[in-house]
Amino acid sequence: MREFEFDMALSAQKTQAIYEGQARYILVETDRGLKLQLPAVNFYKYVTADGIKGRFRVKIDADNKFIEMGKA
């Protein structure tokens, strides 16, 4: 298992497009410079009126499959 951290700051407008299903994935860049394509559904619980903001940690397995994500 590997862990990566990243910061996210999406506006309410961009978050609404994701929440409405217009985007299935969100591309993020980790602190190490690695780009990860994560399912948008994993961000739903972090949506606020201001969008999605915060520091996150994602865990993936040896086959690069998503395990879990949470606030760091």
Secondary structure, 3 states (H helix, E strand, C coil): CEEEEEEEEECHHHHHHHHCCCCCEEEEECCCCCEEEEEHHHHHHHCECCEEEEEEEEEECCCCCEEEEEEC
